Amino acid sequence: MKTIFELLPKKISDEEAYNLVNFFMSLALELESHYFTQLQRYANDDNLTYHDYFQNDIDDKLPF
């Protein structure tokens, strides 16, 4: 099995590198947008409702 580094082209121009990275970032964004609900459900498999998920405890401190 090859590693990702072995699959990537060795010598490409700056423009080609930009286009390659832009393509994969756009692909990742499209996949995340398309499967957003399923990803959220899987990541938050603790069965909290939407309302419960955004409730803060009274003694919560803001991180900033």
N, CA, C, O and CB atoms as a CASP TS submission, in Angstrom:
PFRMAT TS
TARGET T0000
AUTHOR 0000-0000-0000
METHOD Language model
MODEL 1
PARENT N/A
ATOM      1  N   MET     1       0.848  -1.187   0.000  1.00  0.00           N
ATOM      2  CA  MET     1       0.000   0.000   0.000  1.00  0.00           C
ATOM      3  C   MET     1       0.888   1.243   0.000  1.00  0.00           C
ATOM      4  O   MET     1       1.860   1.334   0.751  1.00  0.00           O
ATOM      5  CB  MET     1      -0.962   0.002   1.229  1.00  0.00           C
ATOM      6  N   LYS     2       0.535   2.186  -0.851  1.00  0.00           N
ATOM      7  CA  LYS     2       1.309   3.420  -0.953  1.00  0.00           C
ATOM      8  C   LYS     2       0.825   4.451   0.051  1.00  0.00           C
ATOM      9  O   LYS     2      -0.341   4.459   0.447  1.00  0.00           O
ATOM     10  CB  LYS     2       1.227   3.988  -2.368  1.00  0.00           C
ATOM     11  N   THR     3       1.736   5.312   0.452  1.00  0.00           N
ATOM     12  CA  THR     3       1.359   6.420   1.332  1.00  0.00           C
ATOM     13  C   THR     3       0.857   7.575   0.476  1.00  0.00           C
ATOM     14  O   THR     3       1.058   7.596  -0.738  1.00  0.00           O
ATOM     15  CB  THR     3       2.560   6.870   2.225  1.00  0.00           C
ATOM     16  N   ILE     4       0.208   8.522   1.116  1.00  0.00           N
ATOM     17  CA  ILE     4      -0.302   9.689   0.390  1.00  0.00           C
ATOM     18  C   ILE     4       0.833  10.461  -0.276  1.00  0.00           C
ATOM     19  O   ILE     4       0.656  11.016  -1.361  1.00  0.00           O
ATOM     20  CB  ILE     4      -1.080  10.612   1.338  1.00  0.00           C
ATOM     21  N   PHE     5       1.986  10.498   0.364  1.00  0.00           N
ATOM     22  CA  PHE     5       3.123  11.240  -0.188  1.00  0.00           C
ATOM     23  C   PHE     5       3.649  10.598  -1.464  1.00  0.00           C
ATOM     24  O   PHE     5       4.173  11.290  -2.337  1.00  0.00           O
ATOM     25  CB  PHE     5       4.244  11.333   0.841  1.00  0.00           C
ATOM     26  N   GLU     6       3.515   9.288  -1.578  1.00  0.00           N
ATOM     27  CA  GLU     6       3.940   8.606  -2.798  1.00  0.00           C
ATOM     28  C   GLU     6       2.970   8.838  -3.940  1.00  0.00           C
ATOM     29  O   GLU     6       3.350   8.729  -5.106  1.00  0.00           O
ATOM     30  CB  GLU     6       4.085   7.121  -2.544  1.00  0.00           C
ATOM     31  N   LEU     7       1.726   9.156  -3.626  1.00  0.00           N
ATOM     32  CA  LEU     7       0.712   9.386  -4.653  1.00  0.00           C
ATOM     33  C   LEU     7       0.712  10.816  -5.188  1.00  0.00           C
ATOM     34  O   LEU     7       0.257  11.066  -6.304  1.00  0.00           O
ATOM     35  CB  LEU     7      -0.648   9.060  -4.102  1.00  0.00           C
ATOM     36  N   LEU     8       1.219  11.743  -4.399  1.00  0.00           N
ATOM     37  CA  LEU     8       1.220  13.144  -4.817  1.00  0.00           C
ATOM     38  C   LEU     8       2.293  13.399  -5.865  1.00  0.00           C
ATOM     39  O   LEU     8       3.377  12.820  -5.798  1.00  0.00           O
ATOM     40  CB  LEU     8       1.435  14.062  -3.612  1.00  0.00           C
ATOM     41  N   PRO     9       1.995  14.270  -6.843  1.00  0.00           N
ATOM     42  CA  PRO     9       3.010  14.594  -7.847  1.00  0.00           C
ATOM     43  C   PRO     9       4.221  15.268  -7.210  1.00  0.00           C
ATOM     44  O   PRO     9       4.078  16.065  -6.283  1.00  0.00           O
ATOM     45  CB  PRO     9       2.417  15.499  -8.931  1.00  0.00           C
ATOM     46  N   LYS    10       5.397  14.950  -7.703  1.00  0.00           N
ATOM     47  CA  LYS    10       6.640  15.475  -7.118  1.00  0.00           C
ATOM     48  C   LYS    10       6.896  16.927  -7.501  1.00  0.00           C
ATOM     49  O   LYS    10       7.106  17.780  -6.638  1.00  0.00           O
ATOM     50  CB  LYS    10       7.818  14.624  -7.552  1.00  0.00           C
ATOM     51  N   LYS    11       6.878  17.194  -8.781  1.00  0.00           N
ATOM     52  CA  LYS    11       7.218  18.543  -9.243  1.00  0.00           C
ATOM     53  C   LYS    11       6.037  19.129 -10.003  1.00  0.00           C
ATOM     54  O   LYS    11       5.696  18.692 -11.102  1.00  0.00           O
ATOM     55  CB  LYS    11       8.489  18.524 -10.139  1.00  0.00           C
ATOM     56  N   ILE    12       5.432  20.120  -9.388  1.00  0.00           N
ATOM     57  CA  ILE    12       4.341  20.830 -10.039  1.00  0.00           C
ATOM     58  C   ILE    12       4.566  22.324  -9.836  1.00  0.00           C
ATOM     59  O   ILE    12       5.282  22.744  -8.926  1.00  0.00           O
ATOM     60  CB  ILE    12       2.949  20.380  -9.476  1.00  0.00           C
ATOM     61  N   SER    13       3.949  23.102 -10.689  1.00  0.00           N
ATOM     62  CA  SER    13       4.105  24.556 -10.584  1.00  0.00           C
ATOM     63  C   SER    13       3.317  25.083  -9.390  1.00  0.00           C
ATOM     64  O   SER    13       2.494  24.372  -8.815  1.00  0.00           O
ATOM     65  CB  SER    13       3.640  25.254 -11.884  1.00  0.00           C
ATOM     66  N   ASP    14       3.574  26.319  -9.029  1.00  0.00           N
ATOM     67  CA  ASP    14       2.834  26.955  -7.936  1.00  0.00           C
ATOM     68  C   ASP    14       1.342  27.000  -8.249  1.00  0.00           C
ATOM     69  O   ASP    14       0.509  26.771  -7.372  1.00  0.00           O
ATOM     70  CB  ASP    14       3.366  28.377  -7.680  1.00  0.00           C
ATOM     71  N   GLU    15       1.010  27.296  -9.505  1.00  0.00           N
ATOM     72  CA  GLU    15      -0.399  27.366  -9.900  1.00  0.00           C
ATOM     73  C   GLU    15      -1.051  25.982  -9.805  1.00  0.00           C
ATOM     74  O   GLU    15      -2.190  25.866  -9.351  1.00  0.00           O
ATOM     75  CB  GLU    15      -0.531  27.925 -11.339  1.00  0.00           C
ATOM     76  N   GLU    16      -0.347  24.950 -10.223  1.00  0.00           N
ATOM     77  CA  GLU    16      -0.893  23.596 -10.134  1.00  0.00           C
ATOM     78  C   GLU    16      -1.062  23.175  -8.676  1.00  0.00           C
ATOM     79  O   GLU    16      -2.048  22.519  -8.338  1.00  0.00           O
ATOM     80  CB  GLU    16       0.016  22.600 -10.872  1.00  0.00           C
ATOM     81  N   ALA    17      -0.137  23.533  -7.827  1.00  0.00           N
ATOM     82  CA  ALA    17      -0.253  23.221  -6.398  1.00  0.00           C
ATOM     83  C   ALA    17      -1.473  23.922  -5.812  1.00  0.00           C
ATOM     84  O   ALA    17      -2.238  23.324  -5.055  1.00  0.00           O
ATOM     85  CB  ALA    17       1.032  23.640  -5.635  1.00  0.00           C
ATOM     86  N   TYR    18      -1.647  25.185  -6.164  1.00  0.00           N
ATOM     87  CA  TYR    18      -2.807  25.945  -5.693  1.00  0.00           C
ATOM     88  C   TYR    18      -4.103  25.277  -6.152  1.00  0.00           C
ATOM     89  O   TYR    18      -5.023  25.095  -5.355  1.00  0.00           O
ATOM     90  CB  TYR    18      -2.745  27.402  -6.203  1.00  0.00           C
ATOM     91  N   ASN    19      -4.177  24.914  -7.427  1.00  0.00           N
ATOM     92  CA  ASN    19      -5.388  24.291  -7.965  1.00  0.00           C
ATOM     93  C   ASN    19      -5.662  22.934  -7.322  1.00  0.00           C
ATOM     94  O   ASN    19      -6.817  22.604  -7.051  1.00  0.00           O
ATOM     95  CB  ASN    19      -5.269  24.131  -9.476  1.00  0.00           C
ATOM     96  N   LEU    20      -4.634  22.158  -7.079  1.00  0.00           N
ATOM     97  CA  LEU    20      -4.796  20.855  -6.449  1.00  0.00           C
ATOM     98  C   LEU    20      -5.338  20.994  -5.024  1.00  0.00           C
ATOM     99  O   LEU    20      -6.288  20.309  -4.644  1.00  0.00           O
ATOM    100  CB  LEU    20      -3.463  20.104  -6.436  1.00  0.00           C
ATOM    101  N   VAL    21      -4.732  21.878  -4.249  1.00  0.00           N
ATOM    102  CA  VAL    21      -5.188  22.098  -2.874  1.00  0.00           C
ATOM    103  C   VAL    21      -6.589  22.690  -2.861  1.00  0.00           C
ATOM    104  O   VAL    21      -7.424  22.280  -2.055  1.00  0.00           O
ATOM    105  CB  VAL    21      -4.218  23.020  -2.122  1.00  0.00           C
ATOM    106  N   ASN    22      -6.855  23.644  -3.736  1.00  0.00           N
ATOM    107  CA  ASN    22      -8.171  24.268  -3.813  1.00  0.00           C
ATOM    108  C   ASN    22      -9.241  23.232  -4.169  1.00  0.00           C
ATOM    109  O   ASN    22     -10.342  23.262  -3.620  1.00  0.00           O
ATOM    110  CB  ASN    22      -8.163  25.406  -4.848  1.00  0.00           C
ATOM    111  N   PHE    23      -8.920  22.328  -5.077  1.00  0.00           N
ATOM    112  CA  PHE    23      -9.864  21.270  -5.453  1.00  0.00           C
ATOM    113  C   PHE    23     -10.221  20.408  -4.244  1.00  0.00           C
ATOM    114  O   PHE    23     -11.399  20.169  -3.979  1.00  0.00           O
ATOM    115  CB  PHE    23      -9.272  20.393  -6.574  1.00  0.00           C
ATOM    116  N   PHE    24      -9.213  19.941  -3.514  1.00  0.00           N
ATOM    117  CA  PHE    24      -9.478  19.055  -2.383  1.00  0.00           C
ATOM    118  C   PHE    24     -10.165  19.781  -1.229  1.00  0.00           C
ATOM    119  O   PHE    24     -10.986  19.190  -0.527  1.00  0.00           O
ATOM    120  CB  PHE    24      -8.182  18.433  -1.897  1.00  0.00           C
ATOM    121  N   MET    25      -9.838  21.044  -1.031  1.00  0.00           N
ATOM    122  CA  MET    25     -10.536  21.798   0.022  1.00  0.00           C
ATOM    123  C   MET    25     -11.994  22.013  -0.366  1.00  0.00           C
ATOM    124  O   MET    25     -12.880  21.922   0.485  1.00  0.00           O
ATOM    125  CB  MET    25      -9.841  23.164   0.277  1.00  0.00           C
ATOM    126  N   SER    26     -12.253  22.296  -1.634  1.00  0.00           N
ATOM    127  CA  SER    26     -13.635  22.460  -2.101  1.00  0.00           C
ATOM    128  C   SER    26     -14.398  21.144  -2.006  1.00  0.00           C
ATOM    129  O   SER    26     -15.568  21.123  -1.626  1.00  0.00           O
ATOM    130  CB  SER    26     -13.658  22.981  -3.551  1.00  0.00           C
ATOM    131  N   LEU    27     -13.738  20.063  -2.350  1.00  0.00           N
ATOM    132  CA  LEU    27     -14.364  18.745  -2.250  1.00  0.00           C
ATOM    133  C   LEU    27     -14.727  18.433  -0.795  1.00  0.00           C
ATOM    134  O   LEU    27     -15.830  17.964  -0.516  1.00  0.00           O
ATOM    135  CB  LEU    27     -13.423  17.656  -2.815  1.00  0.00           C
ATOM    136  N   ALA    28     -13.804  18.693   0.123  1.00  0.00           N
ATOM    137  CA  ALA    28     -14.067  18.450   1.543  1.00  0.00           C
ATOM    138  C   ALA    28     -15.249  19.301   2.028  1.00  0.00           C
ATOM    139  O   ALA    28     -16.096  18.809   2.774  1.00  0.00           O
ATOM    140  CB  ALA    28     -12.805  18.755   2.385  1.00  0.00           C
ATOM    141  N   LEU    29     -15.312  20.549   1.618  1.00  0.00           N
ATOM    142  CA  LEU    29     -16.413  21.429   2.015  1.00  0.00           C
ATOM    143  C   LEU    29     -17.741  20.927   1.461  1.00  0.00           C
ATOM    144  O   LEU    29     -18.749  20.934   2.168  1.00  0.00           O
ATOM    145  CB  LEU    29     -16.153  22.863   1.535  1.00  0.00           C
ATOM    146  N   GLU    30     -17.750  20.490   0.202  1.00  0.00           N
ATOM    147  CA  GLU    30     -18.981  19.964  -0.393  1.00  0.00           C
ATOM    148  C   GLU    30     -19.444  18.696   0.319  1.00  0.00           C
ATOM    149  O   GLU    30     -20.634  18.527   0.582  1.00  0.00           O
ATOM    150  CB  GLU    30     -18.772  19.678  -1.884  1.00  0.00           C
ATOM    151  N   LEU    31     -18.504  17.810   0.631  1.00  0.00           N
ATOM    152  CA  LEU    31     -18.856  16.586   1.352  1.00  0.00           C
ATOM    153  C   LEU    31     -19.404  16.900   2.742  1.00  0.00           C
ATOM    154  O   LEU    31     -20.400  16.319   3.173  1.00  0.00           O
ATOM    155  CB  LEU    31     -17.636  15.665   1.466  1.00  0.00           C
ATOM    156  N   GLU    32     -18.742  17.824   3.436  1.00  0.00           N
ATOM    157  CA  GLU    32     -19.197  18.195   4.775  1.00  0.00           C
ATOM    158  C   GLU    32     -20.579  18.831   4.715  1.00  0.00           C
ATOM    159  O   GLU    32     -21.426  18.548   5.563  1.00  0.00           O
ATOM    160  CB  GLU    32     -18.200  19.156   5.439  1.00  0.00           C
ATOM    161  N   SER    33     -20.818  19.680   3.731  1.00  0.00           N
ATOM    162  CA  SER    33     -22.129  20.321   3.590  1.00  0.00           C
ATOM    163  C   SER    33     -23.209  19.301   3.259  1.00  0.00           C
ATOM    164  O   SER    33     -24.314  19.362   3.797  1.00  0.00           O
ATOM    165  CB  SER    33     -22.082  21.402   2.506  1.00  0.00           C
ATOM    166  N   HIS    34     -22.890  18.371   2.381  1.00  0.00           N
ATOM    167  CA  HIS    34     -23.869  17.375   1.944  1.00  0.00           C
ATOM    168  C   HIS    34     -24.247  16.426   3.082  1.00  0.00           C
ATOM    169  O   HIS    34     -25.413  16.055   3.215  1.00  0.00           O
ATOM    170  CB  HIS    34     -23.320  16.577   0.758  1.00  0.00           C
ATOM    171  N   TYR    35     -23.282  16.036   3.892  1.00  0.00           N
ATOM    172  CA  TYR    35     -23.519  15.063   4.954  1.00  0.00           C
ATOM    173  C   TYR    35     -23.553  15.693   6.341  1.00  0.00           C
ATOM    174  O   TYR    35     -23.364  14.994   7.336  1.00  0.00           O
ATOM    175  CB  TYR    35     -22.459  14.000   4.915  1.00  0.00           C
ATOM    176  N   PHE    36     -23.791  17.000   6.426  1.00  0.00           N
ATOM    177  CA  PHE    36     -23.718  17.730   7.689  1.00  0.00           C
ATOM    178  C   PHE    36     -24.568  17.091   8.786  1.00  0.00           C
ATOM    179  O   PHE    36     -24.077  16.857   9.890  1.00  0.00           O
ATOM    180  CB  PHE    36     -24.154  19.161   7.478  1.00  0.00           C
ATOM    181  N   THR    37     -25.807  16.814   8.498  1.00  0.00           N
ATOM    182  CA  THR    37     -26.711  16.270   9.515  1.00  0.00           C
ATOM    183  C   THR    37     -26.218  14.917  10.015  1.00  0.00           C
ATOM    184  O   THR    37     -26.232  14.652  11.217  1.00  0.00           O
ATOM    185  CB  THR    37     -28.135  16.136   8.953  1.00  0.00           C
ATOM    186  N   GLN    38     -25.786  14.073   9.103  1.00  0.00           N
ATOM    187  CA  GLN    38     -25.296  12.763   9.511  1.00  0.00           C
ATOM    188  C   GLN    38     -24.008  12.879  10.326  1.00  0.00           C
ATOM    189  O   GLN    38     -23.817  12.141  11.292  1.00  0.00           O
ATOM    190  CB  GLN    38     -25.065  11.883   8.286  1.00  0.00           C
ATOM    191  N   LEU    39     -23.134  13.794   9.945  1.00  0.00           N
ATOM    192  CA  LEU    39     -21.895  13.996  10.688  1.00  0.00           C
ATOM    193  C   LEU    39     -22.182  14.499  12.093  1.00  0.00           C
ATOM    194  O   LEU    39     -21.560  14.050  13.056  1.00  0.00           O
ATOM    195  CB  LEU    39     -20.984  14.977   9.953  1.00  0.00           C
ATOM    196  N   GLN    40     -23.116  15.425  12.214  1.00  0.00           N
ATOM    197  CA  GLN    40     -23.478  15.946  13.529  1.00  0.00           C
ATOM    198  C   GLN    40     -24.092  14.860  14.398  1.00  0.00           C
ATOM    199  O   GLN    40     -23.778  14.746  15.583  1.00  0.00           O
ATOM    200  CB  GLN    40     -24.446  17.117  13.391  1.00  0.00           C
ATOM    201  N   ARG    41     -24.963  14.074  13.805  1.00  0.00           N
ATOM    202  CA  ARG    41     -25.610  13.000  14.554  1.00  0.00           C
ATOM    203  C   ARG    41     -24.569  11.988  15.035  1.00  0.00           C
ATOM    204  O   ARG    41     -24.640  11.514  16.169  1.00  0.00           O
ATOM    205  CB  ARG    41     -26.682  12.302  13.687  1.00  0.00           C
ATOM    206  N   TYR    42     -23.611  11.661  14.181  1.00  0.00           N
ATOM    207  CA  TYR    42     -22.572  10.700  14.557  1.00  0.00           C
ATOM    208  C   TYR    42     -21.643  11.276  15.630  1.00  0.00           C
ATOM    209  O   TYR    42     -21.283  10.582  16.581  1.00  0.00           O
ATOM    210  CB  TYR    42     -21.758  10.290  13.321  1.00  0.00           C
ATOM    211  N   ALA    43     -21.261  12.535  15.475  1.00  0.00           N
ATOM    212  CA  ALA    43     -20.346  13.173  16.427  1.00  0.00           C
ATOM    213  C   ALA    43     -21.008  13.392  17.781  1.00  0.00           C
ATOM    214  O   ALA    43     -20.332  13.349  18.808  1.00  0.00           O
ATOM    215  CB  ALA    43     -19.851  14.506  15.873  1.00  0.00           C
ATOM    216  N   ASN    44     -22.302  13.623  17.802  1.00  0.00           N
ATOM    217  CA  ASN    44     -23.035  13.887  19.041  1.00  0.00           C
ATOM    218  C   ASN    44     -23.959  12.723  19.366  1.00  0.00           C
ATOM    219  O   ASN    44     -25.155  12.917  19.580  1.00  0.00           O
ATOM    220  CB  ASN    44     -23.841  15.194  18.931  1.00  0.00           C
ATOM    221  N   ASP    45     -23.420  11.547  19.403  1.00  0.00           N
ATOM    222  CA  ASP    45     -24.214  10.347  19.589  1.00  0.00           C
ATOM    223  C   ASP    45     -24.692  10.168  21.031  1.00  0.00           C
ATOM    224  O   ASP    45     -25.030   9.058  21.442  1.00  0.00           O
ATOM    225  CB  ASP    45     -23.417   9.146  19.168  1.00  0.00           C
ATOM    226  N   ASP    46     -24.721  11.244  21.786  1.00  0.00           N
ATOM    227  CA  ASP    46     -25.177  11.172  23.167  1.00  0.00           C
ATOM    228  C   ASP    46     -26.673  11.435  23.293  1.00  0.00           C
ATOM    229  O   ASP    46     -27.187  11.566  24.404  1.00  0.00           O
ATOM    230  CB  ASP    46     -24.411  12.158  24.017  1.00  0.00           C
ATOM    231  N   ASN    47     -27.373  11.513  22.167  1.00  0.00           N
ATOM    232  CA  ASN    47     -28.830  11.648  22.110  1.00  0.00           C
ATOM    233  C   ASN    47     -29.375  12.925  22.745  1.00  0.00           C
ATOM    234  O   ASN    47     -30.525  12.945  23.186  1.00  0.00           O
ATOM    235  CB  ASN    47     -29.456  10.477  22.777  1.00  0.00           C
ATOM    236  N   LEU    48     -28.590  13.969  22.799  1.00  0.00           N
ATOM    237  CA  LEU    48     -29.115  15.255  23.255  1.00  0.00           C
ATOM    238  C   LEU    48     -29.948  15.875  22.146  1.00  0.00           C
ATOM    239  O   LEU    48     -29.651  15.698  20.964  1.00  0.00           O
ATOM    240  CB  LEU    48     -27.967  16.210  23.679  1.00  0.00           C
ATOM    241  N   THR    49     -30.976  16.591  22.522  1.00  0.00           N
ATOM    242  CA  THR    49     -31.763  17.299  21.528  1.00  0.00           C
ATOM    243  C   THR    49     -31.041  18.579  21.135  1.00  0.00           C
ATOM    244  O   THR    49     -30.091  18.991  21.801  1.00  0.00           O
ATOM    245  CB  THR    49     -33.181  17.607  22.059  1.00  0.00           C
ATOM    246  N   TYR    50     -31.486  19.196  20.070  1.00  0.00           N
ATOM    247  CA  TYR    50     -30.881  20.452  19.614  1.00  0.00           C
ATOM    248  C   TYR    50     -30.933  21.497  20.725  1.00  0.00           C
ATOM    249  O   TYR    50     -29.950  22.201  20.958  1.00  0.00           O
ATOM    250  CB  TYR    50     -31.601  20.979  18.347  1.00  0.00           C
ATOM    251  N   HIS    51     -32.066  21.603  21.410  1.00  0.00           N
ATOM    252  CA  HIS    51     -32.224  22.589  22.478  1.00  0.00           C
ATOM    253  C   HIS    51     -31.262  22.289  23.631  1.00  0.00           C
ATOM    254  O   HIS    51     -30.614  23.200  24.147  1.00  0.00           O
ATOM    255  CB  HIS    51     -33.683  22.607  22.987  1.00  0.00           C
ATOM    256  N   ASP    52     -31.167  21.037  24.034  1.00  0.00           N
ATOM    257  CA  ASP    52     -30.275  20.649  25.121  1.00  0.00           C
ATOM    258  C   ASP    52     -28.815  20.873  24.767  1.00  0.00           C
ATOM    259  O   ASP    52     -28.012  21.238  25.626  1.00  0.00           O
ATOM    260  CB  ASP    52     -30.497  19.199  25.485  1.00  0.00           C
ATOM    261  N   TYR    53     -28.473  20.656  23.512  1.00  0.00           N
ATOM    262  CA  TYR    53     -27.082  20.755  23.073  1.00  0.00           C
ATOM    263  C   TYR    53     -26.518  22.160  23.276  1.00  0.00           C
ATOM    264  O   TYR    53     -25.336  22.321  23.577  1.00  0.00           O
ATOM    265  CB  TYR    53     -26.969  20.360  21.609  1.00  0.00           C
ATOM    266  N   PHE    54     -27.369  23.174  23.109  1.00  0.00           N
ATOM    267  CA  PHE    54     -26.902  24.557  23.203  1.00  0.00           C
ATOM    268  C   PHE    54     -27.187  25.215  24.553  1.00  0.00           C
ATOM    269  O   PHE    54     -26.983  26.419  24.709  1.00  0.00           O
ATOM    270  CB  PHE    54     -27.534  25.370  22.118  1.00  0.00           C
ATOM    271  N   GLN    55     -27.647  24.453  25.507  1.00  0.00           N
ATOM    272  CA  GLN    55     -27.882  25.000  26.839  1.00  0.00           C
ATOM    273  C   GLN    55     -26.566  25.106  27.600  1.00  0.00           C
ATOM    274  O   GLN    55     -25.758  24.178  27.567  1.00  0.00           O
ATOM    275  CB  GLN    55     -28.888  24.128  27.619  1.00  0.00           C
ATOM    276  N   ASN    56     -26.346  26.215  28.279  1.00  0.00           N
ATOM    277  CA  ASN    56     -25.162  26.409  29.113  1.00  0.00           C
ATOM    278  C   ASN    56     -25.533  26.204  30.570  1.00  0.00           C
ATOM    279  O   ASN    56     -26.641  26.534  30.991  1.00  0.00           O
ATOM    280  CB  ASN    56     -24.553  27.816  28.899  1.00  0.00           C
ATOM    281  N   ASP    57     -24.602  25.659  31.335  1.00  0.00           N
ATOM    282  CA  ASP    57     -24.805  25.596  32.763  1.00  0.00           C
ATOM    283  C   ASP    57     -24.671  27.009  33.330  1.00  0.00           C
ATOM    284  O   ASP    57     -23.978  27.849  32.757  1.00  0.00           O
ATOM    285  CB  ASP    57     -23.797  24.616  33.431  1.00  0.00           C
ATOM    286  N   ILE    58     -25.328  27.262  34.443  1.00  0.00           N
ATOM    287  CA  ILE    58     -25.290  28.604  35.041  1.00  0.00           C
ATOM    288  C   ILE    58     -23.870  29.007  35.404  1.00  0.00           C
ATOM    289  O   ILE    58     -23.524  30.184  35.308  1.00  0.00           O
ATOM    290  CB  ILE    58     -26.180  28.661  36.285  1.00  0.00           C
ATOM    291  N   ASP    59     -23.048  28.062  35.817  1.00  0.00           N
ATOM    292  CA  ASP    59     -21.688  28.417  36.238  1.00  0.00           C
ATOM    293  C   ASP    59     -20.649  28.264  35.114  1.00  0.00           C
ATOM    294  O   ASP    59     -19.447  28.283  35.379  1.00  0.00           O
ATOM    295  CB  ASP    59     -21.283  27.555  37.420  1.00  0.00           C
ATOM    296  N   ASP    60     -21.109  28.114  33.856  1.00  0.00           N
ATOM    297  CA  ASP    60     -20.171  28.034  32.731  1.00  0.00           C
ATOM    298  C   ASP    60     -19.378  29.329  32.606  1.00  0.00           C
ATOM    299  O   ASP    60     -19.922  30.422  32.764  1.00  0.00           O
ATOM    300  CB  ASP    60     -20.921  27.741  31.414  1.00  0.00           C
ATOM    301  N   LYS    61     -18.100  29.195  32.323  1.00  0.00           N
ATOM    302  CA  LYS    61     -17.263  30.361  32.074  1.00  0.00           C
ATOM    303  C   LYS    61     -16.949  30.418  30.583  1.00  0.00           C
ATOM    304  O   LYS    61     -16.658  29.395  29.965  1.00  0.00           O
ATOM    305  CB  LYS    61     -15.954  30.311  32.923  1.00  0.00           C
ATOM    306  N   LEU    62     -17.008  31.589  30.024  1.00  0.00           N
ATOM    307  CA  LEU    62     -16.679  31.755  28.615  1.00  0.00           C
ATOM    308  C   LEU    62     -15.175  31.533  28.419  1.00  0.00           C
ATOM    309  O   LEU    62     -14.390  31.871  29.305  1.00  0.00           O
ATOM    310  CB  LEU    62     -17.105  33.167  28.108  1.00  0.00           C
ATOM    311  N   PRO    63     -14.761  30.979  27.290  1.00  0.00           N
ATOM    312  CA  PRO    63     -13.352  30.702  27.071  1.00  0.00           C
ATOM    313  C   PRO    63     -12.540  31.955  26.717  1.00  0.00           C
ATOM    314  O   PRO    63     -11.325  31.871  26.538  1.00  0.00           O
ATOM    315  CB  PRO    63     -13.208  29.681  25.978  1.00  0.00           C
ATOM    316  N   PHE    64     -13.189  33.091  26.618  1.00  0.00           N
ATOM    317  CA  PHE    64     -12.467  34.312  26.251  1.00  0.00           C
ATOM    318  C   PHE    64     -12.872  35.475  27.124  1.00  0.00           C
ATOM    319  O   PHE    64     -12.363  36.583  26.954  1.00  0.00           O
ATOM    320  CB  PHE    64     -12.707  34.658  24.793  1.00  0.00           C
TER
END
